[in-house]
Amino acid sequence: MSNTLKKLATSALAVPGMMPFVQAQQPAESEAAYRFTFYSEDDSPASRTDGGAQERYQIQVHQFYLLMPYGSNMSLDVEGSFESMSGASPAYTYLDEEGVTRVYMSGASIEQRFDLYAQGRYYWSQAEAGIKGGFSIERDYRAVSTGIDGSLQINDQMTTLSGGISVGYDVINPTQDFSDTELQQANTPGRFAAKDQSIWQVSVYQGVGQIVDMNTVVQAGISVTHRSGYLSDPYREYSGAVVPYDIRPDNRTVFTLNTGLRRFMPNFNAALHADVRFLVDTWDIFSSTVELGWYQNFAPDIGWMVNNGVAFQVVPKVRYYQQTEAYFYEIPDHGEADPFYTADTTRYYSSDPRLSNYGALSGKLSLKTTFRSFAWNLTGERYVANPAYGFNASEETPGLPSFWRISTGLDYRF
């Protein structure tokens, strides 16, 4: 493999859901990494917020990663994270008596989550395969998952075929405000209905990557994910309703198509990344995503920097997303004579803004500084969601999130 292609391979990030396709060999070094991420959502606008807390979620995440070669053809890696969050989230959206869209926010809460995953991989000269498993624990949620994947290089290692399958099982047990069963059912019907419910998920993907020339790689992939079980949100509820305020189909199948381009620019010592994704599902949601990134490398030709392997990489990214609404998305009108879902549980309905027509814009800037065997990473991101950016600019969805996210961490190879 040429030095130019190695630079491209180093800077290239695979399309989500696809295996890295530019190498099928055992890692030469061990690697340890730590990341800290701070996430903060914008407060809910006071003019549209009815009750509850205006302060939305703030999340802090600590992530740990360890990769170790084992023997001459294997590697093992472990990844763990600890997440703490505080704040409020939209409980439901409704139209008031004057036809104004309002959001009722839940009370502020503090939650924690712990994840742990492990993976083992085996490498041949032109192929690799891996198996992965892990679990996630929250106060009201338990999840386990496992999967296998692999890749094969053909056509003189110019083409890489990849694929995999994963299975997950989640158990839901929402927190209850009342100890008595009858009071739970009468006051928090959504959480009562979700007690000890579960979700099964199966996902399959297939991808192909093609080296076009020494500076260009293209890739494409498809995936199918099926989820079945209790897919409603138990915390979206209204105290005046005696049935859950969020009832969704108990199965959902999602199809995605990913395409990507990686183009290394020798004259600039940089790589252009372009990714496009399309998604369609059985809830009538269609979405498209376009992301562009520029990976600019700097290696100052200064004696001590050269001797200590000092290098910099600056990565600006922009991303655009839009989606159509689910067929059962609706905003209840509290000005009607019988505005609450008091009896009919045979139809589906949800006012979750994530199921509405909307679009989103995000910008991200990352800096990576390498010194000998260490690399320091810093990333800042701004994300803004708005119906005006999507398919139907005339709708109002005040519960959509906008947020800032900052991440920093250290990598060490040994």
N, C-alpha and C positions, 0 to 999 in steps of 0.2 A: 504494500500500500504506500502511495507517495506521501511526502511530507505535507503537501497541500491538502490531500484528502484527509490526512490525520487531523489537520487543523479544523477542517470542516466537521469531521466526526466529533472532535472535542467540543466544538461550540454548538453543535446541533442538539436540539431537544426533540425527542420523538413526539408525534401527535398523541394526545391522550388515548389510552386504550391499545397502543401498539408497542411492541418490543423495540428497543434500540437495534437497528439492523446493520450498523456499520462495523460491528465486531462480534465474533462468536468465539471468544477465547477467555480463558480464566484470567481474572484480574491479577496483575503482577504484584500489587501491594495491598496491604490492609488499609482500611479507611475508617476513621471515626469522625462524627459530625454532631454538632449541636445547633439548634435553631430556637430563637425566641421570637414570637409573633404577638403583636398587639393589634387588636381589631376593635374599631369603635364605630357604631352606627350613628347617623345623625338623629337628633331628637325628633320625635313626632311633632308636627306643627301644631301649635296651641289652638289655632283657629279651626282645626279639623279634629281635634282630639276630645273625646267625651269620656271623662272618668279615667281611672287607673293612673299609671305613671307615664310621663312624657319621655323620660330617659330610656332609650332603647339599649340594646345589648352592647356591653363591652366584654371582650374575650381576651384572655391571655393563654398562650399555648407554649409549652416547653416540649421540644422534640429531640430525640436522641437516635443516633444511627451508628451501627457498627457493621462493617463488611470485612470478612476474613477469607483469604484463599485457604483451601484445605487439600492437602495432598498435591497431586500434579494435575487433576482434572476437575476439581470441585471448588465451590465457594459457599460460605454461609453468611447470612446477614440477618440482623435483628433491628427492628425499629419500634420505638415506643414513644408515646406522647402523653402528656398530662395537661388537661384543659380546664380552666376555671372561667365561669361566665357569670355576669350579673346584669340586671336590668329587666326591662319589660318587652313584650312582643304584642302585636295586634291580636286581640281575642276574636274580633269580628268587625266587619265593615257593614254599614247600613245607610239608607237614605232617611233623613229626618222628615218631619212634617212639612218642611219648606223645600224638600227635594235636594238638600245639600248632602253630599257624601261625607260621612264621618267615620272615624275609627275609634273603637273602644279598646283601650289598652289593658292588658292584664296587669296585675300587681307585680311590683319588682320582686325578683327572686334571685337566688344564688345557686348555681349548679356546678357540678364537677364531672369530668369524664376521664377515663384512663383507657388507652389503647395499647396493644402489644401484638406485633406481627413478627414472624420468622420465616425465612425462606432458604432453601437449599437448591443449588444449581450444579449441573454436570455439563462439562464442555467436551466436545469432540473437535476435530480439526475444522469442520465447516458447519457445526451445529451445536445447539445447546438446549437444555430442558431444565425446568424448575418446578418445584412444588412449594406452595406457600399456605400458611394457616395463621389465624389470629383471632383475637376477641376484643370486644369493647364493652366497657361497664359504665353505666350511669345509675343514678338513684332510681330511675323509672324505666330503664332500658337495658337489655342484655343482647349482645350480638356475637355470633361466631361465624367464621367464614373460612373457606379453603379453596384452593384452585391449582391448576396445572397450566403450564404454558411452554412454548418452545419455538425455536426458529431454525431454519435451514438455509444455507447459502448455496446457490446453484449458479450456472452460467459463468464459470470462472470467478465466483464470488462477487459478481456484479449485481445479482438479484438475491434478495432475501425474502423468504416466505416465513410468516409468523402466525401463530394462533394460540388460542387458549380457552379455557372454560373455568368458571368459578361458581361456587354455590355458597349462599349465605342463609342464616336462620336467625331471626330476631324475636325476642319476647318483650312484650309491652306490659308495663304495670304502672299506670300513671299514679302520681301522688294524689291523695284524697284529702279534702278539707274536713270530712266528717267520718267518724268512726262507725256510725250506725249505717247499715246497708240501705235502709229505706231513705235515710236522709241523703246518702250519696246519690241514689237514683233520682231523687226529687230535685236536688239542687245542682248537681254536676253530672248530668246525664251522659255527656260525652266521655268523661273520664270513667264513669261507671261502665259504659258499654265496652270500653277498651281494656278492662281488667283482664290480665292473663291472656290477651290475644297475641297472635304471632304473625310473622311475615316470612315467606320463603322467597328467595331470589336465585335465579339462574342466569348467567351471562356467558355468551359465547362471542368470540371475535376472530376475525381473520384479516391479515394484513399482508401487503407486499411492498417492498422497497426496491428501488432501482437506481443504481449509480449510472448516471447519464454520461458524465465525463469526469475529469479529475476535480472539477469544481462544483458539480451539480448533482444533487440527489433528489428524487421525487418519491413520494410514498402515498399509499391509499389504504384504507381499511374500512371494514364494515363490522358492526356489532349488533347483537340482539339481546335484550335483557327483558326477562319476564319476572314480575313480582306478583305474588298472590297472598292474600291474608287481609289483615286490618290495615288499610291504607289511609283511613281518615285521620284527621288531626284531633286528638281527644281534648286538647286545650283550647280549641276554638269553640267556645260555648257562650250561651246567653242565659242569664239566671231566670228569665221569664219563660223560657222554653222547657217543656217537660220531655223532650226528646233531644238527641244530639243536634247541635247546630252546624255540624259538618259531616255529611255522609257522602262518601265517595265509593266508586266501584271497588270490589274486592280483588280485582286483578288489573294489571297494566302491563302492556308489552311496548317496549321502546326500540325503535330501529334507528341506527345512526350510520352516517357515511362521513368519513374523515379523509381529507386530502391535504398534502403538505409539500412544500418546496423548500430546499436548503441550497442556497447559492453562495459559494465562497468568492470573495472579491480580492484577488491577490494584491492589486494596486492599493487597496485601502486596508489590507489585513483585517478584513471584517466579513461577516456572513449575514445574508438576508434570510429571514425566516418568514414564510407566508403559509397560513393555515386556514382552511375553510371546513366548517362542519355543518351538516344538515341533520335534523332530528325530526322524526314523526312518530306518534304513538297512538294507541287505541283510545285515548281520551280526546282525540281530535286536536292535539297540540302539534303545531309545526314550528320549528325554530331554525334559525340560521346564525352562524357565528363566523366572523372574519377577524383574524388576528395577524398583525404585522409586527415583526421585531427586527432590530438591527444590533448585531453582536459586534461591537467595535473593540478590537484588541490593541493594547499599547504595551510595548516592551522597550523601555528607555535604554539607549545604548550608552550607559554610564557604567564605569568599571565595577564598582561595588554592587550595583543593581544586577548587572549581568552575572557576577560571581555568586550572588545569592538568589538567583532565579526570580527576581522581582518583576512582576507583570501586572497589568491592569486590564479589566474588561468592563466596558460600560454598555448597558443594554436598555435602550428605550423601547417600550412596547405600547401599542394601541389595540383596543379590542372593541368590536361592535357586536351586539346581540339583539335579536328581536324574536318574538314568539306570538302565536295566536292563542286565544283563550280555550280552556277546556270546555267541552260541550255542556257541562253541568255548572259552570261558573255563573253566579248571579249575586247581586247585591240586594238583600231584602229591603223592602219598603216599609218602614215603621209607621208611615202615615196611613197605611191600609187598616181596615177594620180588624182583620185577623192577620197581623204582620208576622207572627211568630210561628215557627214550625212546631205546632202543638200536637199533631196526630200522625201525619203522613211520613212514615219512614221507608216507604217503598220507592221513592224517587231520590235521585242524587242531587246534592246542592252543596256549594261551598263559596264563601266570599274571600277565600285566601287570595291575596293579591298576586302570589306567585303563579296562580293559574289563570291570570287575566291576560288581555292584550297589553304588551308593553315592550319597550326596548331598553337597552342599557349601553352606556359608554364607559370605558375604563382606560386609564393611562397608568403605566407602570415604569419605574426607573430603577435599575439595579446596578450596583457596583461590586465587582469582585477584585480583590487585591491578593496576589499570590506572593509569598515569601518563603523560599526554601520548600519545606514540606507542608506549610500552612497556607490556608486560604481564608480570608475574611470576606463575608458577604453582607450586603446591606441592600434592602429593597423597600421602596415606598410605592403605594398604590392608592389611587382614588377611583371609586366606582359610583356611578350615578344611574339610577333606574327611573324611567319616566314613561308614561303611556305615549307622550308626544314623540318618543324616539321609535315607536313600534308601528304596528300595522294600522292601528286606529287611534289617531291623535285626539279625537273628540271625547274619549272616555276619561274619567277621573279615577285614579287609584291611589289615594293618599297613603296607603299602608306599605307601599313599596320601599325597600331599604336603599339607602345610600350610605357609603361607609369609607373610612380611611383604614388602611392596613400597612403596618410597618413591621419588617422582619429583619433580623440580624443573626449572625451565627458564625461559627468557626469550623473549618474542615482541617483534618490532619491525616496525612498519608505516612505510613510507616511499614 
